[in-house]
Amino acid sequence: ILLCNNDHRFLVREELERAGLEPRAIVLEPIARNTAPAIAVAALIALADNPDAVLAVMPSDHVIEDGAAFAKNIRRAAEVAATGKLVLFGIKPTEPHTGYGYIKRGAALAGFDGHAFAVESFAEKPDRVTAERYLADGGYFWNSGIFALNAKTYLAEIERLEPKILAAARAALAGATEDLGFLRLDRAGFAASPNISIDYAVMEKTRAAAILPMDVGWNDVGSWSSLWDIAPRDDKGNFIKGEAVLEDTSDCYVHSERALVSTIGVNDLIIVNTPDALLVADKSRTQDVSKIVQRLKQSNRKEQEQHLRNYRPWGYFETLNIGPRFQVKLLHVKPGGMLSMQMHHHRSEHWIVVQGTAQVSIGEKEQLVRENESVYIFATQWHRLQNPGKVPVEIIEVQIGSYLGEDDIMRTDDIYHRQPEETK
């Protein structure tokens, strides 16, 4: 069962296809409400299949180096959860990390060979001195954010501690609709839930909590510095992806998707160079990227919410260049993909096919457009693009007009049933 934001659904679908996996459900959250409500929805779905269901709850942004050991620990935790417990996975600290919450281990649980323990207490992200004390104590573990939950117990505790969450989850599922293989939760029902994490809503209050320590090479990839932690590095501690020349440089993470990056006499830096933005940060300050994001939002900029490559149900489009009154994009349409019948008020479009054969409708006219052929679409003309072949179609789209925003679109006959606020 995968839960994701509506905006990410086609990216999630593509990753599943790439991995060769067929999910039980892809559940679309219409609004962000944190982990406690999302897990409540998953528990209700799982219990509909199996009254004794146990959930292994895993965030998507974690790295596990030892997959076999992780699977072994999941099985152990499932046995504990089957007795009615809500199990957290604790990670043995390797350093006095101040970016993680901590769990203090209590007494061993009977019948589990010293693998599982009661939870004595939770601790918020500590300062350096406190983190060093936790490390020396030996009884504290990083809170991994991964759980094995008895579904019945979880819902019973949600009902006892945060009844509005359970009511909202039930309402969201009762009003949910199937949409091209996605389960779209009812917006009004889900929005009624408190916005709260599983830790605050349940785990820090319940008597059913247990901890299962594990050592599997875990990393919460929550910052660029955490990517440096797990990346292969050269003899000077540098990681390079893309084109870079480093002189007298050490312990840096350099990621470039465009121009050559050169450094001289620096250390402990994060340098991320993408087509739409450049980040240069002290490695110890990468948690402060959120401050930059907040300033971008205050300035009404789009970089924090829209990449140059944007995935759509039919493939993706990528912005290549933007100037006064023009924009150039690459459209990648997968086999069988079809854009909606659409019209723009403020821009005309010139399509040049560079790969494959496209089927193009403009007004009442329909034609095949092959490689190195092009068509021109005037503003206010209804048009559609689809790929009838077995290889991807790629098109260079040149937009010309007084307004080039993605919201300049009227759509009819959309086979993907997208919402009015969605573009392309």
C-alpha positions in Angstrom: 0.0 0.0 0.0 1.5 3.3 -1.1 0.3 6.7 0.1 1.4 9.8 -1.7 0.4 13.3 -2.6 -1.8 13.7 -5.6 0.9 15.6 -7.4 3.4 12.7 -7.1 1.1 9.9 -8.3 2.4 9.5 -11.9 6.0 9.6 -10.7 5.2 6.8 -8.1 3.4 4.8 -10.8 6.5 5.0 -13.1 8.8 3.9 -10.3 6.6 0.9 -9.5 6.6 -0.1 -13.2 10.4 0.3 -13.3 10.6 -2.0 -10.2 8.2 -4.5 -11.7 5.8 -4.2 -8.7 2.0 -4.3 -8.6 0.7 -2.6 -5.4 -2.3 -3.5 -3.3 -3.3 0.2 -3.6 -1.9 3.6 -4.4 -3.8 6.0 -2.1 -3.8 9.7 -3.0 -3.8 12.1 -0.1 -5.7 15.2 -1.3 -4.1 17.4 1.4 -1.1 16.9 3.7 -2.1 15.6 7.2 1.2 14.0 8.4 1.8 10.3 9.2 -0.9 9.4 11.8 -3.9 9.9 9.5 -2.1 8.3 6.5 -1.3 5.2 8.5 -4.9 5.1 9.8 -6.1 4.9 6.2 -3.6 2.1 5.4 -4.6 0.2 8.6 -8.3 0.3 7.6 -7.4 -1.0 4.1 -5.2 -3.8 5.5 -7.9 -4.9 8.0 -10.4 -5.1 5.2 -8.2 -7.9 3.7 -7.0 -9.5 6.9 -8.4 -9.0 10.5 -5.0 -9.9 11.9 -3.1 -7.5 9.7 0.4 -6.2 10.7 1.7 -3.2 8.9 5.4 -2.5 8.2 5.4 1.3 7.9 8.4 2.7 5.9 9.0 6.2 4.8 10.3 6.5 1.2 13.3 8.7 2.0 15.5 6.2 3.9 18.5 4.2 2.8 19.0 0.6 4.1 22.4 -0.9 3.2 21.9 -4.5 4.5 18.6 -5.6 2.9 18.8 -9.2 4.2 19.3 -8.0 7.8 16.5 -5.5 7.5 14.1 -8.2 6.2 15.1 -10.4 9.2 14.3 -7.6 11.6 11.0 -6.9 9.9 10.0 -10.5 10.5 11.1 -10.3 14.1 9.1 -7.1 14.6 6.0 -8.6 12.9 6.1 -11.4 15.5 6.1 -8.8 18.3 3.4 -6.8 16.7 1.2 -9.8 16.3 0.9 -9.9 20.1 -0.8 -6.5 20.0 2.3 -4.3 20.1 3.3 -1.1 18.2 6.9 -1.6 17.4 9.5 1.1 16.6 12.8 0.3 15.0 15.7 1.8 17.0 19.0 2.5 15.4 22.2 2.1 17.5 23.9 5.5 17.4 27.3 5.8 15.8 27.8 9.4 16.7 26.2 12.1 18.9 23.8 13.2 16.1 21.6 16.2 17.0 19.3 15.8 14.0 17.4 12.7 15.2 14.9 12.0 18.0 16.0 9.3 20.5 14.2 6.4 22.3 15.4 5.0 25.6 15.1 1.3 25.8 13.4 -0.3 28.8 13.1 -3.9 30.0 13.3 -6.8 27.6 10.0 -8.3 26.5 9.5 -11.9 27.5 9.6 -14.5 24.7 11.6 -12.6 22.2 15.2 -13.6 23.0 16.3 -10.2 23.9 15.4 -8.7 20.5 12.5 -6.5 21.7 12.1 -4.2 24.6 9.6 -1.9 26.3 10.0 1.8 25.6 11.0 3.7 28.7 10.9 7.2 27.2 11.2 9.4 24.1 13.6 12.4 23.7 13.4 15.2 21.2 16.4 16.2 19.0 19.1 16.9 21.6 21.9 19.5 21.8 25.4 18.2 21.3 26.2 17.7 25.0 23.0 15.7 25.5 23.6 13.6 22.4 27.1 12.7 23.7 25.5 11.6 27.0 23.0 9.4 25.1 25.8 7.8 23.1 27.8 7.1 26.2 24.8 5.7 28.0 24.3 2.9 25.5 20.6 2.6 26.2 19.4 5.2 23.7 18.6 4.6 20.1 17.8 6.9 17.1 14.1 6.9 16.2 14.2 5.5 12.7 10.6 6.4 11.8 10.1 2.8 10.7 7.4 0.8 12.5 5.7 -2.6 12.6 2.2 -2.0 13.8 -0.6 -4.3 14.9 -3.4 -2.7 12.7 -6.1 -3.4 15.3 -4.1 -2.0 18.1 -3.1 1.1 16.2 -6.7 1.9 15.3 -7.8 1.3 18.9 -5.2 3.6 20.2 -6.0 6.3 17.6 -9.7 6.0 18.6 -8.7 6.4 22.3 -6.1 9.2 21.9 -7.1 11.1 18.7 -10.7 10.0 17.7 -10.9 12.8 15.1 -8.2 11.1 13.1 -10.0 7.8 12.9 -13.3 9.5 12.0 -11.6 11.4 9.2 -9.8 8.3 7.9 -13.1 6.4 7.8 -14.9 9.3 6.0 -12.1 9.7 3.5 -12.2 6.0 2.6 -16.0 6.0 2.5 -16.0 8.8 0.0 -13.0 7.6 -1.9 -13.1 7.0 -5.7 -11.1 4.7 -8.0 -9.3 6.6 -10.7 -7.1 4.8 -13.2 -5.7 2.5 -10.6 -5.4 5.1 -7.9 -7.6 5.4 -4.8 -8.5 9.0 -4.4 -9.4 9.9 -0.8 -12.4 12.2 -0.2 -10.9 15.6 0.3 -13.4 17.0 2.8 -13.3 13.8 4.9 -9.5 13.7 5.0 -9.1 17.4 5.6 -11.1 17.1 8.8 -8.2 15.1 10.4 -5.8 16.8 12.7 -2.3 17.3 11.1 -0.1 15.2 13.4 2.6 12.6 13.3 2.3 9.1 14.6 4.9 9.8 17.2 3.0 12.7 18.8 -0.5 11.2 18.2 0.2 7.6 19.4 3.7 6.4 20.1 4.6 8.8 22.9 1.3 8.2 24.7 0.5 4.5 24.2 1.4 1.7 26.6 1.6 -0.7 23.7 4.9 0.7 22.3 7.9 -1.6 22.0 11.4 -1.0 20.5 13.4 -3.4 18.3 17.0 -2.2 17.9 18.6 -3.0 14.6 21.9 -2.4 12.8 21.3 -2.5 9.1 23.2 0.5 7.7 20.2 2.9 8.1 20.3 6.5 7.0 17.5 9.1 7.0 18.2 10.9 3.7 16.9 14.2 5.0 19.6 16.5 3.8 22.4 16.8 1.2 24.9 16.1 4.0 23.3 12.8 4.6 23.8 11.9 1.0 27.5 12.7 1.5 27.5 10.3 4.5 26.5 7.3 2.3 28.2 8.3 -0.9 31.4 6.6 -2.2 34.2 9.2 -1.7 37.7 9.6 -3.0 40.9 9.7 -0.8 40.2 13.3 0.0 36.6 12.7 1.2 35.0 14.2 -1.9 32.0 12.8 -3.8 31.5 14.0 -7.4 28.5 13.5 -9.7 28.8 15.2 -13.1 31.6 17.4 -14.4 33.9 18.8 -11.7 37.5 19.7 -11.2 38.6 20.0 -7.6 41.9 21.6 -6.4 43.0 21.6 -2.8 39.5 20.5 -1.8 38.3 18.0 0.8 35.2 16.5 2.3 32.8 18.1 -0.3 29.7 16.8 -2.1 29.5 18.1 -5.7 26.5 17.3 -7.8 26.3 19.0 -11.2 23.7 18.4 -13.9 24.9 21.3 -16.1 28.1 23.2 -16.3 31.6 22.2 -15.1 32.1 23.0 -11.4 35.6 24.0 -10.2 36.7 24.5 -6.6 39.9 25.8 -5.1 40.9 25.7 -1.4 37.6 24.7 0.1 36.3 22.0 2.4 33.1 20.7 3.9 30.9 22.2 1.3 27.7 21.0 -0.5 27.5 22.2 -4.1 24.4 21.2 -6.1 24.2 22.7 -9.6 21.0 21.9 -11.5 19.5 23.5 -14.6 17.3 25.8 -12.6 19.2 26.6 -9.4 22.6 26.5 -7.7 23.1 25.6 -4.0 26.4 26.2 -2.1 26.2 25.4 1.6 28.4 24.5 4.5 28.0 20.8 5.1 27.0 21.4 8.7 24.2 23.8 7.7 22.2 21.8 5.1 19.3 21.4 7.5 18.8 25.2 6.9 17.7 24.6 3.3 14.2 25.0 4.7 15.0 28.7 5.4 15.8 29.2 1.7 12.6 27.4 0.7 10.6 29.7 2.9 12.2 32.8 1.4 11.5 31.5 -2.1 7.8 31.1 -1.1 7.7 34.6 0.3 9.1 35.9 -3.0 6.4 33.9 -5.0 9.1 32.0 -6.8 8.4 28.5 -8.3 11.8 26.7 -7.9 10.8 25.1 -4.5 7.7 23.5 -5.9 8.3 22.8 -9.7 11.3 21.2 -11.3 12.3 21.7 -14.9 11.2 18.1 -15.5 7.6 17.6 -14.6 6.0 14.1 -14.8 2.5 13.7 -16.2 0.4 10.6 -16.9 1.4 10.6 -20.5 5.2 11.0 -19.9 6.9 14.2 -18.9 7.8 17.7 -20.1 11.1 19.5 -19.5 11.8 23.2 -19.7 14.8 23.9 -21.9 14.8 27.7 -22.2 12.7 30.7 -21.1 12.8 34.2 -22.4 10.6 37.2 -23.0 7.5 36.0 -24.8 8.9 32.5 -25.5 9.5 29.2 -23.8 11.1 26.0 -25.2 10.2 22.6 -23.8 10.9 18.9 -24.5 7.7 16.8 -24.5 8.3 13.0 -23.9 5.2 11.0 -24.7 5.4 7.3 -23.8 3.8 4.7 -26.1 0.0 4.9 -25.9 0.3 8.3 -24.1 -2.3 11.0 -25.0 -2.5 14.6 -23.9 -5.9 16.0 -23.2 -7.8 18.0 -25.9 -6.7 21.5 -24.9 -6.6 25.1 -25.9 -4.6 28.2 -24.8 -5.8 31.7 -24.9 -2.5 33.6 -24.8 0.1 31.5 -26.6 0.7 29.7 -29.9 2.8 26.5 -30.1 5.2 25.2 -32.7 5.8 21.4 -32.4 8.9 19.8 -34.0 9.1 16.0 -33.8 12.6 14.8 -33.1 11.8 11.1 -32.3 9.0 8.7 -33.2 5.7 9.5 -34.9 3.1 11.7 -33.3 -0.6 11.8 -34.0 -1.7 15.4 -33.9 -5.3 16.8 -33.9 -5.7 20.6 -34.6 -9.3 21.6 -34.8 -11.1 19.1 -37.1 -7.8 18.1 -38.8 -5.9 15.0 -37.7 -2.5 14.0 -39.1 0.7 11.9 -38.4 3.8 14.0 -37.9 7.1 12.2 -38.3 10.7 12.9 -37.3 11.9 16.3 -38.6 8.4 17.4 -39.4 6.5 20.1 -37.6 3.1 21.7 -37.0 2.0 25.1 -35.8 -0.9 25.7 -33.4 -2.4 29.2 -33.1 -3.8 30.5 -29.8 -7.4 29.5 -29.2 -7.1 26.4 -31.5 -8.2 23.1 -29.9 -5.4 20.5 -30.2 -4.2 17.1 -29.0 -1.1 15.1 -29.2 -0.8 11.3 -28.8 1.7 8.6 -29.4 0.2 5.7 -31.4 3.5 3.8 -31.8 5.7 1.5 -29.7 8.6 3.9 -29.0 8.5 7.2 -27.2 7.7 10.3 -29.1 9.8 13.4 -28.3 8.8 16.8 -29.4 10.5 20.2 -29.1 7.7 22.7 -28.2 8.3 26.4 -28.8 5.7 28.5 -27.0 5.2 32.1 -28.2 2.8 34.6 -26.5 2.1 37.3 -24.0 1.5 34.8 -21.1 3.2 31.4 -20.9 2.0 30.1 -17.5 0.9 26.5 -17.1 -2.5 27.6 -16.0 -3.3 29.0 -19.4 -5.2 25.9 -20.4 -8.7 24.8 -21.1 -9.1 21.0 -21.2 -11.8 18.6 -22.6 -11.9 14.9 -23.0 -9.1 14.1 -20.5 -8.6 10.3 -20.3 -6.7 10.8 -17.0 -9.5 12.5 -15.1 -7.3 15.2 -13.8 -8.5 17.8 -11.4 -9.3 21.4 -12.7 -6.3 22.8 -10.9 -3.8 20.4 -12.7 -2.0 21.6 -15.8 -0.9 20.0 -19.1 
